[in-house]
Amino acid sequence: MMVVRILLFLMTLTISNLLSAQSTYGLTAGVGYVNNVSDYDARFSPINSFEGNYEYRISYQLGGFFTIPLDDDFRIRTELLLASKGGKIKLDNTINLKLIYLNGPILAQYLITEKISIELGPELGYLISAKVKSKGSEAGDVSHIYENKIDFGIRGGTRFLVSEQISINLSYIHGLSKVTEFELYDNSGSPGGKSSSYNRAFQVGISYTLN
């Protein structure tokens, strides 16, 4: 919880500087290639879970951003995003796991050139919806399985300035907090420990500056 409080404080502090004349803000959207990676052991079978052969699936994110320059080379960029994570799970058929988060990354940006920058920082997310859906069936709510509402990870990437108002970014998000945890049992029914899953995401986004 201490990490969450620190991040919320930093986000509040950054927002208070939004009115600075040098700050910029705008809209951002993009697509992701996401997965829910598990440390699942094939010798055991998870109980009451959707564990199986996880695969990446296409997702989306959209929201707003603002950026505060610290000097000529460094900036702080914060975002508020509605983002879809999860993955595709192969069982008897393919099940799409859709985890919808409200994400708030806080990124330190370093300008390599006038057009190219690199960015790195923490990302804090709050789970607002967890559903699974297979072809020909209605979406089912699995919030009771994905009870960990807080998702914490590290995001890093590169941003390319196309024009004064438009930029394109490539990024990777490595989840550090457990999305969920399952009890494992072997074929004889003996306990085999626990399996945890974590969010992973590759993203391509576009941002449009409004001021």
C-alpha angles and dihedrals in degrees: 000000000000090000090051092050092049092050092047090050091050091048091050091048091050093049090053088061094051091099090061111122091233095053121104129201138180150128129303135188139162151143129268139203102216140180140178102225118204135193086219114161111219091215090070136055120225117230121227092357143114094228114146137109103340119209135181120260136188116265140164143231132192138169143097139299143193130198130204120196115222096185138328094298107026132065139169116226123188127183138190109208141176101216135180118217135163124087147231117293121203114213122131085323135005116282122192113218110205117191112180115203137182100222131196114187120184109202133189109214126203119192111224091178134351089272104034131058137167123220136196136171150112125298123205121195137184119208112231100166137019119185140154127208135181129189113287096011136094121255114269126212113238098172089123089063097042096051097150101096097181119079117187125184148142122259126197134168152121130274127205121201108220095176139340089283106028129066133169123210137194115200146166126211120202112195115218102178123075113258091197141337130222135198113238129210131182125231092275092055095253117143114262102184127256137308122213131196131209135193121250126179141176112198140190115193144172126212130198120200114219100194 
